[in-house]
Amino acid sequence: MWIREWKCRCPIDTADDFIHYLDQTGVSDTQSIEGCTGHKVMCRSLNGEMEIMLSTYWQSLDAMKAYAGDDIYKAVLYPDDYKYRIEPDTKVRVYEVNSIEEGH
């Protein structure tokens, strides 16, 4: 199993709308791909802004490439992202999960 993690910073006043937009774009697109097994959207207040992180879970790197393309470390950005005045990471982090402990 693999995890792909992307972050952005967003002004507090557009954060709720951006999270809704993220659900309609990045979350919806990843979840429609065979081999994507789930996701989490996490937020935290950071220096007067909201940091938003999307983690998606993948069965294989090939499944991840079906969404991200050959460069799985390049962020997938959407045309209206900047409408929300986000400061996106342009690179993502990819982790291989070595073990999963049930119930934790």
C-alpha positions in Angstrom: 0.0 0.0 0.0 1.1 3.6 -0.8 0.1 7.0 0.5 0.3 10.1 -1.6 0.3 13.3 0.4 -0.3 16.9 -0.9 -0.6 20.1 1.1 -1.5 23.7 0.5 -2.0 26.8 2.6 -5.2 28.7 2.2 -6.6 31.9 3.7 -9.0 31.2 6.5 -11.8 33.1 4.7 -11.7 30.7 1.7 -10.8 27.5 3.4 -14.3 26.0 3.8 -15.1 26.7 0.1 -11.7 25.3 -1.0 -12.3 22.1 1.0 -15.7 21.7 -0.7 -14.0 22.3 -4.1 -11.2 19.9 -3.3 -13.8 17.2 -2.6 -15.4 17.9 -6.0 -12.0 17.8 -7.8 -9.0 15.9 -6.4 -10.9 13.7 -4.0 -13.6 12.8 -6.5 -11.0 12.1 -9.3 -8.8 9.9 -7.1 -11.6 7.9 -5.7 -12.9 7.1 -9.2 -9.6 5.3 -10.0 -9.4 1.6 -9.5 -6.7 1.0 -7.0 -7.3 4.1 -4.9 -8.6 2.7 -1.6 -9.5 5.8 0.3 -8.5 9.3 1.4 -8.4 11.8 4.3 -8.6 15.5 4.3 -6.9 17.1 7.3 -6.7 20.8 8.3 -4.8 22.8 10.9 -4.6 26.5 11.7 -1.1 27.7 11.0 0.1 31.3 11.3 -3.3 32.8 10.5 -3.9 30.5 7.6 -5.3 27.0 7.2 -3.0 24.2 6.1 -5.0 21.6 4.2 -3.6 18.1 3.5 -5.0 15.5 1.2 -3.8 12.0 1.7 -4.9 9.3 -0.7 -4.3 5.6 -0.3 -3.2 3.4 -3.2 -2.8 -0.3 -3.8 0.1 0.2 -6.2 2.3 2.9 -7.9 0.6 2.0 -11.2 -2.8 2.9 -9.8 -1.3 6.2 -8.5 0.1 6.9 -12.0 -3.4 6.5 -13.4 -4.2 9.7 -11.5 -0.9 11.6 -11.3 0.8 10.6 -14.6 4.3 9.2 -14.8 5.7 11.8 -12.4 3.9 10.7 -9.2 5.7 13.4 -7.2 4.3 16.3 -9.3 1.1 17.8 -7.8 -2.1 17.6 -9.7 -3.5 21.1 -9.7 -6.9 22.2 -11.0 -7.8 25.4 -13.0 -9.8 27.0 -10.3 -7.4 26.2 -7.4 -6.1 29.8 -7.4 -9.6 31.2 -7.1 -9.3 30.3 -3.4 -5.9 32.0 -3.1 -4.2 28.8 -2.1 -0.4 28.4 -1.9 -0.1 24.8 -3.1 2.9 22.5 -2.8 3.9 21.7 -6.3 5.5 18.4 -5.2 3.8 15.7 -3.2 5.2 13.1 -0.8 4.8 9.4 -1.5 5.1 6.8 1.3 5.2 3.1 1.2 3.2 1.7 4.1 5.2 -1.1 5.8 2.6 -2.2 8.3 -0.9 -1.4 9.3 -2.0 -2.1 12.9 -5.7 -2.8 13.1 -7.6 -0.6 15.5 -5.1 2.2 15.6 
